[in-house]
Amino acid sequence: EEEMRRLAGVEDEEKWLAEGIAGIQHNAFFMHRALDANNLREVLKYSALMLSELRTSKLSPQKYYDLYMRAFDQLRQLEVFFKDESRHGLPVVDLYELVQHAGNILPRMYLLCTVGSVYMKSKQAPSKDVLKDLVEMCRGVQHPIRGLFLRSYLAQVSRDKLPEIGSEYEGDANTVMDAVEFVLQNFTEMNKLWVRIQHQGPGTVREKQEKERNELRDLVGKNLHVLGQIEGVDLEMYKETVLPRVLEQVVNCKDELAQYYLMECIIQVFPDEYHLQTLETLLAACTQLMVGGLSVLSVLPSTILPTVDTKIVLTQLMDRLSNYAASSPDVLHEFLQVEAFAKLSNAIGKVIETQIEMPIIGAMTLFVSLLTFTLRVHPDRLDYVDQILGACVVKLSSVPKLEDARAMKQVVALLSAPLEKYNDIVTALTLSNYPRVMDHLDDGTNKVMAMLIIQSIMKNNSCISTADKVEVLFELIKGLIKDLDGTDTEELDEEDFQEEQNSVARLIHMLDNEEPEEMLKIICVVRKHLMTGGTRRLPFTVPPLVFSALRLVRQLDSQGGDITGEEVSATPRKIFQILNQTIEVLSSVPCPELALRLYLQCAEAASDCDLEPAAYEFFTQAFILYEEEIADSKAQVTAIHLIIGTLQRINVFGVENRDTLTHKATGYSARLLKKPDQCRAVYACSHLFWVDDIDGIKDGERHLLFHYSPLLCLRRALRIANAAQEMANATRGSSGPVTLYIYFYEKGNPHITPSDLQSLIELINTEMQSDDNGNRRTHSDPFFTSTLRYIRFQKQKGGLIGDKYDLIKL
């Protein structure tokens, strides 16, 4: 039924509009005939009849505008006729008197404004007198819509005839003040008509009325645009006359829509420097909007609640001033002179304090705009930034829990602004209220903000170099480091979780200090926070912490001594103790493969520092993990090769310790599950007994002290391969025993003789020629083939090397 009534109303309105247009066209036809005949009496008669169509009350503002534009086009032609005195034969003064005899007030006023425009153009009377007369006479039309369009027409025809500075109408009798007075008076009357619409009709049509008022608001706002464009309205005149008169009308109209729109117009149409110099007046008006013109300090009954969305007005004002400050560094001193920050801060405080029912998003929006303003105008005043964050904390503390997603987004914008401005997290870490604001975010938003902080650090390559700042930083990103409020990490998306933890891992590498004592404090602070992260996070976060500590160890070693402070001893021995405890936690996660790798890295670092006991302890822990925690056969193969490779590079051990470790490594290699794996691991152990460097171990020197030697390892590898009957598979594509025989033979190991090599080559040839059933194989091993090619190449060199290989018969 409502839709049917709406459609019926639309149809009726279309019909009424069509009738009005038809009436204008009909009378305009006869008016043009009279114009062609220069018949003034007939022209006035039919023009008045034409304009009478504008007396309708049945049209909405939008439809009425269509009708008005039809009449406006005809009035333009009528004005041309009035300008030519030779056509109508009357002086413009007499014509101005004559049109006032029209029967109806609305046609009379349109004709009077048209002739008045010609009258001012003729300069036969001061334009200020004509303007004053017209603006007063228009009061005769009190119907809101008809009156608004009439005064809009008056403003339009008089715009180019205002006595502003530089205008041809400026003179002894006419001043720019007269132009200002005319526009202000017309604006005041139009605003009264506009506000009156809300009182027309019953309350059930309020929605329709508000829609109509929105359609008409530009008619009122054009007066303020004209005021802003009048030449000669300087700062003094604006401050003393224009702004007080406009604000008086805005405040006293006591209408939400009018107040909001007109304040928006004031902010947009007048120059930025004017706003800055009248900031206190503007802010006082903004606070008065809340209570319909009464003082904000008054004790108000609960029935008078603020309705104007003051936060948007204040936000627009601050954004405008922020852009003005960013336009040129030369204007910043003006902001300091007027104490803009203090005034804005006080005004926002009053708004938030007085508007008790203001949603939390409103307050957060105001804080964001004030912070944006501060960062542009006073970027060096961190105390101002911290003051804003402190006010935000007070407001957030007044609500039980921040649940509004839009408000949460504004808080994130508030926290992100300093990061974007300073491009340095270190600056933000000096703000005492920054972490307190983050405490009010929910878990999800806290993580988002923490990721933004880390991204800012990475983007700007920021280095956090003190333990105190690291402590503050890790408090800020604690949502990524540990579970908040009992959140179960199992519910998190695995991909998102890994991205978060990888970001934390990258962050750890950005914590650095050239002073070892301070760097060790940083490592201890980071370790303290990371250890609370739970079993899922440790595999991501512990490795970068370990490598950061190892970097410090090598730094200390390069300095040739220990650095000792008053509180913490920054020594390699102390750091290795911390690392041992840290990796031990990781090994209990359980994540034994990763822990084993880290133990081996620490063992190598301890060897570089010539700390045999520490290196031996790390190897011991690695072997314990291998024995007790690593059960998968593939993982065992990888682990034993890592152990062998690390042990081969270390030369810090004495005879006894090295004997113990190499014996264990060789023993574990021989006990791998698969024979091929055993074979490869055992012949890899041969390197543990013959290290080819200046201080390297040579089995020929110590073989009596070892249970194994390179030759014994190689022979044992051959036995394992033969037992499995997989010699070809065990050697194909890998550095098998034959290669290692050649390697040790070249290095001068006295236990490897040409006969050993000859026997091994013959054995491989035999195995490759037939399988278990006596069938000949049709393929040869590429690796073995290339090895034989290498021997032939060495034989061709001649000299000592050639003589050495001539003993081998292929």
Stockholm file with secondary structure:
# STOCKHOLM 1.0

chainA/1-810         EEEMRRLAGVEDEEKWLAEGIAGIQHNAFFMHRALDANNLREVLKYSALMLSELRTSKLSPQKYYDLYMRAFDQLRQLEVFFKDESRHGLPVVDLYELVQHAGNILPRMYLLCTVGSVYMKSKQAPSKDVLKDLVEMCRGVQHPIRGLFLRSYLAQVSRDKLPEIGSEYEGDANTVMDAVEFVLQNFTEMNKLWVRIQHQGPGTVREKQEKERNELRDLVGKNLHVLGQIEGVDLEMYKETVLPRVLEQVVNCKDELAQYYLMECIIQVFPDEYHLQTLETLLAACTQLMVGGLSVLSVLPSTILPTVDTKIVLTQLMDRLSNYAASSPDVLHEFLQVEAFAKLSNAIGKVIETQIEMPIIGAMTLFVSLLTFTLRVHPDRLDYVDQILGACVVKLSSVPKLEDARAMKQVVALLSAPLEKYNDIVTALTLSNYPRVMDHLDDGTNKVMAMLIIQSIMKNNSCISTADKVEVLFELIKGLIKDLDGTDTEELDEEDFQEEQNSVARLIHMLDNEEPEEMLKIICVVRKHLMTGGTRRLPFTVPPLVFSALRLVRQLDSQGGDITGEEVSATPRKIFQILNQTIEVLSSVPCPELALRLYLQCAEAASDCDLEPAAYEFFTQAFILYEEEIADSKAQVTAIHLIIGTLQRINVFGVENRDTLTHKATGYSARLLKKPDQCRAVYACSHLFWVDDIDGIKDGERHLLFHYSPLLCLRRALRIANAAQEMANATRGSSGPVTLYIYFYEKGNPHITPSDLQSLIELINTEMQSDDNGNRRTHSDPFFTSTLRYIRFQKQKGGLIGDKYDLIKL
#=GR chainA/1-810 SS CHHHHHHHHHHHHHHHHHHHHHHHHHHHHHHHHHHHTTCHHHHHHHHHHHHGGGGCCSSCHHHHHHHHHHHHHHHHHHHHHHHCHHHHCCCHHHHHHHGGGCSSHHHHHHHHHHHHHHHHHHTSSCHHHHHHHHHHHGGGCCCHHHHHHHHHHHHHHHGGGCCCTTCTTCSSSCCHHHHHHHHHHHHHHHHHHHHHGGGSSCGGGHHHHHHHHHHHHHHHHHHHHHHHHCTTCCHHHIIIIIHHHHHHHHHHTCCHHHHHHHHHHHHHHSCHHHHHHTHHHHHHHHHHHTTTTSCTTSCCCTTSCCCSCHHHHHHHHHHHHHHHHHHCGGGHHHHHHHTHHHHHHHHHHHHHHHCTTCCHHHHHHHHHHHHHHHHHHCTTCHHHHHHHHHHHHHHHHTSSCCCCHHHHHHHHHHHHHHHHHHSCHHHHHTCTTHHHHHTTSCHHHHHHHHHHHHHHHHHHTCCBCSHHHHHHHHHHTHHHHSCSTTCCGGGSCHHHHHHHHHHHHHHHTTBCCSSHHHHHHHHHHHHHHHTTSCTTTHHHHHHHHHHHHHHHHHHHHHTTSCEECSSSEECHHHHHHHHHHHHHHHHTTTCHHHHHHHHHHHHHHHHHTTCHHHHHHHHHHHHHHHHHTCCCHHHHHHHHHHHHHHHHHCCCCCHHHHHHHHHHHHHHHHTCSSHHHHHHHHHHHGGGGBCCSTTCCBHHHHGGGCSCCHHHHHHHHHHHHHHHTCHHHHHTTSCCHHHHHHHHHHTTCTTCCHHHHHHHHHHHHHHHHBCTTSCBCSCCCHHHHHHHHHHHHHHHHCHHHHHHHHTSCC
#=GC SS_cons         CHHHHHHHHHHHHHHHHHHHHHHHHHHHHHHHHHHHTTCHHHHHHHHHHHHGGGGCCSSCHHHHHHHHHHHHHHHHHHHHHHHCHHHHCCCHHHHHHHGGGCSSHHHHHHHHHHHHHHHHHHTSSCHHHHHHHHHHHGGGCCCHHHHHHHHHHHHHHHGGGCCCTTCTTCSSSCCHHHHHHHHHHHHHHHHHHHHHGGGSSCGGGHHHHHHHHHHHHHHHHHHHHHHHHCTTCCHHHIIIIIHHHHHHHHHHTCCHHHHHHHHHHHHHHSCHHHHHHTHHHHHHHHHHHTTTTSCTTSCCCTTSCCCSCHHHHHHHHHHHHHHHHHHCGGGHHHHHHHTHHHHHHHHHHHHHHHCTTCCHHHHHHHHHHHHHHHHHHCTTCHHHHHHHHHHHHHHHHTSSCCCCHHHHHHHHHHHHHHHHHHSCHHHHHTCTTHHHHHTTSCHHHHHHHHHHHHHHHHHHTCCBCSHHHHHHHHHHTHHHHSCSTTCCGGGSCHHHHHHHHHHHHHHHTTBCCSSHHHHHHHHHHHHHHHTTSCTTTHHHHHHHHHHHHHHHHHHHHHTTSCEECSSSEECHHHHHHHHHHHHHHHHTTTCHHHHHHHHHHHHHHHHHTTCHHHHHHHHHHHHHHHHHTCCCHHHHHHHHHHHHHHHHHCCCCCHHHHHHHHHHHHHHHHTCSSHHHHHHHHHHHGGGGBCCSTTCCBHHHHGGGCSCCHHHHHHHHHHHHHHHTCHHHHHTTSCCHHHHHHHHHHTTCTTCCHHHHHHHHHHHHHHHHBCTTSCBCSCCCHHHHHHHHHHHHHHHHCHHHHHHHHTSCC
//
